[in-house]
Amino acid sequence: MPFARNPAARTPARQVDPGAVSETSTSPEADTREPQPGDRATGLGSWPGTDVREAARTVVGEVPGLPYVPELPARGVGADMVGRTAALLVDIAVEVWPSGYRVARRPGGDHRRAEELLARDVDALDEALGEAGARPPAVKCQVAGPWTLAAGIELRSGHRVLTDRGALAEFAASLGEGLRTHVAELARRTGAPVVVQIDEPTLPAVLAGSLKTPSGYGTVGAVPGAEARTLLENAVSAAKDAGASAVAVHCCHPTPPLALIQAARPDAVAIDLTALGGADAPKDVLDALGEIWEAGTELWLGIVPSTDPSAPPELRPLAQPALDLADRLGFDRARLADRAVVTPSCGLAGASPGWARRATSTSVELARAFVDPPEGWG
């Protein structure tokens, strides 16, 4: 993964060679700063409000270890997960119908708007890094995974893309090609390795066969697990081929298909640990989490509330699910310092601006605490 070893960490972590990333990183001014104990924290992409420049400044200021291209879905058409990913597609355009996004015969206003919003988001991150004089160890972008994208866009017939295996393959190939351009631009402009986060919130519904047909009365047939795994694995490989230094697959569903995701061979698996039940999760979930860690794959642990809590939470109760998980799985808690990344439980689009900032800074505080546990944490 992109993170250098924490200064106080006690077990080995993977390294990234900054000199192999971009020509812009070779100048003395572009030297990456030294690793810090709070670097192993990030956000999952979405942010409240409509001011992307303010969002980017906050992200760069609060998560210096892995700042990311912010997503502000409140801006409307083209700013949500599916719309902004559609903006990356090559030779495929979308437009908006009352039922949602649909394949268009040619790029129109809706597609151009999505492209313009994504370009502004990249500009905002670049500007925020420049204003702060920041040279992060890595930066991150987020895209909808192939199944979530194909479930969220309709063919011109009105049926979901995932119902047509030929169209599904075309979308996956188009996304891989678009990612190549996107990752290269981010690396060039930031001088940093680029982590790609593949969001698959709809994958459980795809596997369960619970997505509605156009009539609303039926459901789309369940996709076999082997087929789902193959396409996701291809997406992970495509992101790496596009130049990503690491790839994380994120599914904050209460019942994510962890074994399938791990079989796709990402560098990290991002989950909402609180939704899973933490150390009290079902045995099959715990077994899958243990296998992920045992394989050396990172776990991105969503343990900070993604919406405003009724009262400001204290650090130790927030950390407890992660501490208990390490104990329950039989790992030394030091693994939280080297094979975990702290995140909010999901995206922050539903939070107030104040809590979005607080949740982000709290994630960093927890990452520091896992490296250097406060007195009394045991």
URJOWO-V387855 format. One record per residue. PHI is phi as a letter, one per 30 degrees, with the letter a starting at -180 (NA if undefined). PSI is psi in degrees with one decimal (NA if undefined). Layout:
BEGIN
phi: <PHI | PHI>
psi: <PSI | PSI>
END
This chain:
BEGIN
phi: <NA | d | d | d | d | d | e | c | d | c | b | d | b | d | c | b | d | e | d | c | c | a | d | d | d | d | d | e | d | c | e | d | d | d | d | b | e | c | d | d | b | a | c | c | k | d | b | d | i | b | c | d | d | d | d | d | d | d | e | d | d | c | b | d | d | a | d | b | d | d | c | b | d | d | d | j | e | i | c | d | e | d | d | d | d | e | d | d | d | c | i | b | c | b | b | c | c | e | d | k | d | b | d | c | d | a | d | b | d | d | d | d | d | d | d | d | d | d | d | d | d | d | e | d | d | e | d | d | d | d | d | d | i | d | b | d | d | a | b | b | b | b | b | d | d | d | d | d | d | d | d | c | b | c | d | d | d | j | d | d | e | d | d | c | d | d | d | e | d | d | d | d | d | d | d | e | d | d | d | e | d | d | d | d | d | d | d | d | d | c | i | b | e | c | c | c | c | c | c | b | d | c | e | e | d | d | d | d | i | c | d | d | d | e | d | i | c | c | b | d | e | d | d | e | e | d | d | d | d | d | d | d | d | d | d | d | d | d | d | d | d | d | j | d | d | a | b | c | c | c | b | c | d | d | b | d | d | d | d | d | d | d | d | d | i | d | d | a | b | c | b | c | d | d | d | d | j | h | d | c | d | e | e | d | d | d | d | d | d | d | d | d | d | d | d | j | d | d | c | c | c | d | b | c | e | c | b | e | d | d | b | e | d | d | d | d | d | d | d | e | e | d | d | d | d | e | d | d | d | i | c | d | d | d | d | d | d | b | b | b | b | d | b | d | d | a | d | c | d | c | c | d | e | d | d | e | d | d | d | d | d | d | e | d | d | d | d | d | d | d | d | b | e | d | e | j | d | i>
psi: <174.4 | -8.4 | 131.5 | 161.5 | 135.8 | 140.1 | -34.3 | 5.7 | 157.2 | -0.7 | 156.8 | 149.5 | 157.8 | 152.8 | 157.6 | 135.6 | 105.1 | -30.4 | -13.2 | 6.2 | -52.3 | 147.5 | -30.4 | -16.6 | 3.0 | -15.6 | 152.6 | -34.7 | -21.2 | 11.9 | 135.3 | 139.1 | 162.6 | 146.2 | 145.3 | 153.6 | -26.8 | 7.4 | -25.3 | 57.2 | 149.3 | -179.0 | 172.5 | 4.5 | -61.9 | 152.7 | 148.0 | 161.3 | -169.2 | 0.5 | 94.8 | -30.3 | -41.2 | -40.1 | -44.3 | -40.1 | -40.1 | -45.5 | -46.9 | -37.8 | -32.7 | -31.7 | 72.9 | -19.6 | -34.5 | 70.6 | 158.0 | 160.7 | 116.5 | 149.0 | 127.3 | 82.3 | -18.1 | -13.1 | -11.3 | -150.8 | 129.1 | -10.1 | -8.3 | 174.6 | -48.3 | -43.3 | -43.5 | -31.2 | -37.3 | -28.9 | -20.1 | -16.8 | 142.0 | 125.6 | 18.9 | 128.6 | 157.6 | 160.2 | 168.1 | 128.6 | 168.6 | -29.4 | -9.6 | -154.1 | 141.2 | 147.0 | 132.4 | 156.1 | -31.4 | 157.9 | 130.4 | -160.2 | -39.5 | -44.3 | -42.1 | -36.7 | -43.7 | -42.3 | -42.4 | -40.6 | -43.5 | -40.2 | -40.3 | -37.4 | -42.6 | -42.6 | -43.8 | -42.5 | -44.3 | -45.7 | -41.5 | -40.5 | -41.3 | -43.7 | -37.8 | -8.8 | 31.6 | 138.3 | 80.7 | 157.7 | -28.0 | 162.3 | 164.5 | 144.3 | 159.0 | 140.2 | 150.4 | 136.2 | 170.3 | -35.4 | -40.7 | -39.5 | -45.8 | -23.2 | -24.3 | -0.8 | 138.5 | 149.1 | 170.6 | -18.3 | -13.9 | -12.6 | 153.3 | 147.9 | -34.8 | -11.8 | -9.6 | 106.2 | -32.4 | -45.3 | -37.0 | -44.8 | -38.9 | -42.5 | -44.3 | -43.1 | -40.0 | -40.6 | -42.5 | -40.4 | -41.9 | -35.4 | -34.9 | -44.7 | -42.8 | -47.7 | -41.7 | -40.3 | -43.9 | -43.2 | -41.7 | -42.9 | -29.8 | -17.8 | 25.3 | 155.6 | 150.0 | 122.9 | 133.0 | 124.9 | 118.8 | 114.9 | 124.8 | 58.9 | -23.5 | -6.4 | -43.4 | -38.0 | -34.7 | -43.2 | -32.0 | -13.5 | 38.2 | 5.8 | 138.9 | 148.3 | 171.2 | -34.0 | -23.7 | -6.7 | -22.7 | -178.5 | 152.7 | 138.2 | 145.9 | 140.0 | 129.5 | 145.5 | -40.6 | -39.4 | -41.9 | -41.8 | -43.5 | -46.0 | -39.7 | -41.1 | -39.3 | -36.8 | -40.8 | -45.0 | -39.5 | -38.4 | -40.3 | -40.6 | -27.8 | -7.6 | 2.9 | 135.6 | -24.4 | 157.2 | 129.3 | 139.0 | 125.6 | 127.4 | 106.2 | 17.7 | 148.2 | -22.9 | 69.7 | 146.4 | 78.0 | -42.7 | -40.6 | -44.4 | -44.9 | -35.3 | -19.8 | -5.3 | 48.2 | 168.7 | -21.5 | 151.1 | 122.9 | 128.2 | 161.5 | 97.1 | -35.0 | -37.5 | -30.4 | -18.4 | 5.5 | -135.4 | -12.3 | 11.9 | 159.0 | 155.6 | -40.5 | -33.0 | -45.7 | -41.2 | -42.7 | -41.2 | -41.1 | -40.7 | -36.7 | -49.2 | -40.6 | -32.5 | -5.8 | 1.9 | 141.8 | 149.8 | 124.2 | 111.9 | 111.3 | 102.8 | -1.1 | 131.1 | 137.0 | -6.6 | 162.5 | 121.5 | 162.9 | -28.1 | 148.3 | 122.7 | 152.3 | 158.7 | -45.7 | -46.3 | -33.5 | -36.8 | -23.2 | -43.5 | -37.0 | -41.9 | -45.0 | -36.0 | -46.6 | -43.2 | -46.9 | -35.7 | -6.4 | 20.2 | 148.6 | 143.1 | -15.6 | -22.1 | -26.6 | -23.4 | -22.3 | -19.4 | 22.0 | 151.5 | 133.0 | 133.7 | 165.2 | 164.0 | -27.9 | -165.2 | 162.9 | 14.9 | -28.3 | 3.4 | 162.7 | 157.3 | -37.8 | -43.7 | -33.4 | -43.7 | -43.8 | -41.8 | -36.7 | -46.8 | -33.1 | -37.0 | -40.7 | -41.3 | -40.6 | -40.1 | -40.3 | -41.6 | -32.5 | -28.6 | -44.3 | 82.3 | 132.5 | 158.8 | 133.4 | -6.5 | -20.8 | NA>
END
